[in-house]
Amino acid sequence: MVPANLLMTIQSFRDFFPPQVVTLTSDRSMDFQLPEESPVLSPAQREFLARQLGFKLPAAGSPRGEVFTIRQVHGNRIVVAGTESFRISNAPEEADGILTDVPGLPIAVRTADCLPVFIYDPRHEGIGLIHAGWRGTRQQILGETLALMRRHWNSRPADLRIAFGPAIRVCCYQVGQQFREYFPEETVQRDNGYFLDLPAVNKNQILRLGVEARHVFDSAVCTCCEPAYFSHRREGEAAGRMISLMMLKKEEILKCISLFL
Ligand SMILES: [Zn+2]
């Protein structure tokens, strides 16, 4: 039985994104660490997500695909998940971001301090989900994502809606002195140490590319301060993983949900 206060800490950005865009970041009530070579969700993990989302996710091996995952490698490569890539999802690609415009195809990244970034293009009806740690951020992973969205969908930064999920924040993210060179604007010095504001770096990058500040939402949750989340910094290698999931709803699911509203 999961305590009620833990359920409160599962993040949804439903007030920020329109109703056809499903978003969720889990908390520590379920560990979403997945096998490296085959990151496929277990039945218990799918069941947990179904309870949170109010609908069932496609099962592993289902002909219409399953939750699309990647092998995260702290780089800046982004894959486009489409109907073709369904079939090879048992051999997931090394990447740190996923784009899709396929309704009903859930995409997911896992984090335990790194920043999950949800992106929605309302003009094309496409979504993106990014795993941004400091390495990927230093390699401009959001800039790469926006460039790829422009290439594939002709997306314009000014149209995009972007949300930042739970991540380690400047209160807790002590880093080495070299970060002053990596991120001069967002590395602050205090208490004889250096601290990185990772979400601020990503926000500054997208604002410079033309995303509007009023189209950026930040959950402002620190995974290291808040014990309801897994935190690599707080718990070390033993830390579990949260899942961030995003999906464009199919029309029949939308209708079904509107019956309950
Ligand atoms: Zn903190």
Boltz pocket constraint, residues with backbone or C-beta under 6 A from the ligand:
constraints:
  - pocket:
      binder: B
      contacts: [[A, 168], [A, 169], [A, 170], [A, 171], [A, 172], [A, 173], [A, 222], [A, 223], [A, 224], [A, 225], [A, 226]]
      max_distance: 6.0
